[in-house]
Amino acid sequence: TTIGGDAAFKDILDKVDTVFMGHFEGRKGRWGMYLDTIYLDLGDSKTVSVGPGGPILGDLEADAALTMKLYDAGALYRLREPDDDLQFDLLAGVRYVDVDVDLNLTLPGPGMTPVDISTGPSETDLMLGARLIGVFADRWHWALRGDYSFGGTEGTYNGLASMGYTFGESRLFTLTAGYRYMSIDIEGQTRRGYPSEADITMSGPIVGFVFNF
């Protein structure tokens, strides 16, 4: 049985319980290290009417919650001189994904009991990617990043496009805005030992604050 849903960005805001995204990066010369993290907590309940013609009649009640923790850690190598206006970085590291899905269904009809098909897979991947950064004005820059991880999961795609403005007399602060897309395909087992697959796709605008030191 496949149970899915689709929600626009404006509709998901009231379903987010907790969310955090952070990125730390340190560089010296052409080499650097980075840590990227995402914590996401979603919850929602929905009632679906099962009309005539189906095998059962009545309302199906679904109570779902998803908690996801994702950590990227790795190294980067800058192919061009550090002071060039156009930079190209190669990225390599590991990605840890931990997904907990609690899904409880209450089926209509006499004698029907709640069904728990919760799952909680966690996997570690090898991650490879690249990043392109360009300066087009005194305090303005743009950045493109794409990466793919594999090994533990069935494959995870991540893409980010952003634009930033640096301000302050010592240029320690940057405001950035852009768009991020991520797709995760991870297999696991339900609490009863049945195989399960979580296919998670997230996309939408981002706004961030960067502190340079």
N, C-alpha and C positions, 0 to 999 in steps of 0.2 A: 504494500500500500504506500502510495506517495502522498504526502501532505505538504503543501507549500503555501507561500504567501508572497505578496508583492506590496510594497509601501513606498510612497513618494517621500522625499526628504522632509517636506513640510508636515507629513503625517507621522513620522517616526520620532519627532522631538518629544512628544508626551509619553513615549514608550521607553525612552532611555532612562535607566535608573542611575548608572554611573558610567562615565567614560573618561579615559585619560590617554593622551598621546604625548610622547616625549622623545627627544633626540639629543644625544651628547656626542661630540666629535672633537678630537684633538689631533693636530697635525704638526709635523716638524719637517721642513723641506718637502720632499715629494711623498713621504710616507705619513700615514695617519691611521687612527683607530676610531671606531664608532660603536655606539650602543643605541638601539632604537627599540621602543616599547609601545605596546598598545594594550589597554585594559578596557574591555567592553562588557557591560551588563545590561541586558534587554529583558523585558518581561511583557507578556500580553495574554489576554484571554479572549476567546472568540466562540460564538455560537453559530453553527451552520445548520440551516434547515434542510432536511432530507425530504424531498418532495415525493409525490406518487410516482410509481414506476421503478423505484429503487428497491433493493432487497429489504430495506428497513424504512420505517417511517418515524418522523419526529425530529428532534433537534440533537445534533452532535455537539458536545461541548469540549473545547480544547483549551487547556491551560498550559502555556509554554513559557519557559525562561531559558535564556542563553547567556552563559558567561564565557568569555574568551580572553586568554592571556597570550600575548605574542612578544617574543624577544628576539632581536637581531643583534649579533655581536660579530665584529669582523675587522678586517684591515682594508685600507685603500691605498692605491698608488697613483700619483698624479703624473700623467704622461708629458705635460708641458711645464714650462718654467712657472714657479708659483706666482709671479707677478704679471703673467700674461692675462689679457682681457678675455680670452677664451680658454677654459680649462676642461680637460677630459680625464675623469677618474675611473679606474677599474676597482671593483668591489668584490670581496670574497669573504665568506664567513659561515656561520651556522645560524639557523633559525629554529627556535623552539615554539611550538604551537600547542596550547592546551585548551581544549573545548569541552565544556559541560553543557549538555542539552537536557533539560527536564521537560518532558512532554507527557502529559496525562490526558487521556481521552475518556469521556463518558458517553457511551453509545446509547442511543434510544432503544426502547423496547423493554418488555417485561423480563426481569431476570438478568439484565445486562449489567455487568460490573465494570468499574473503571479499568482502563488498560494503561499500563506504564511502559512506554517505549523509550525511556531515558537512556542516554549514552554519554560517555566521557572520555573520548580518545585524546591522547597526547603523543606527539611525535617530534623528532629532531631531524632537520634537513640540512643538507649542504646548499649554500646560497651563493650564486654568481650574478653579478650585475655591473652596470656602468652608469655614470652620471656625467652630464654635460652642463657647464655653468658659463654664462656669458655676461659681460658688463657692457651695457649700451648707453650709459650716461654716468655722470659723476657719482651719484649715489644709488643708482638703479642697477639691478641685475635680474636675470632669469635663470631657471634651473630645470633640467629634465632628468628624471631617474627612472630606470627600469631594471627589474631583477626577477630571477626565477629560482625557486628552491625545490629540491627533490630529495628522495631517499626514504624518509619516514612517511611523509604524506604522498598522495598520488600526484602532487604538483601544486605549487603555490605561485601565483603571479602577483607582482606588485608594481604599480606605476604612479609617478607623481610629477606634476607640472606646476611650477610656482613662479611668482615674481616677488621681489623684495625691494624695500627702500630702507637704506641705512641713514640714521640720524644721530644727532649729538655731536658736540665739538670733537670728541675723541673717537667718534664712530663706533661706539660700543653696542648700539642697539639697532635692531632691524625688525621692521614689520613685514610679514610675508603673507601672501594669499595665493591660493591655487586650487587644484583639483587632484584628488587621490582615488585610485582604484585598486582593489585587492580581491583576489579570488582564491579560495582555499578548498581543496578536496581532500578530506581525511577520512579514513576508515577506522572502525572500532567495533565494539560490542555493546549490546544493551545489558542491563543489569541481570537479565535472565540468560545471558550468554549467546544471544542471537546476533549475527553480523549486522552492522549498521554502517551507513555512510553519511557524513555531514558535508554538504556542498554549500559553502558560505561565500556570498559575493557582497562586497561593500564598496560604495562609491559615493562621492559627494564633495562639496567645497570644503576647504580648510582655511583657517585664519590662525596665524601664530605669531609669537614674539620670540625674538632671538637675542640672547645676551652674548656678546663676543668678549673674550678676555684672553 
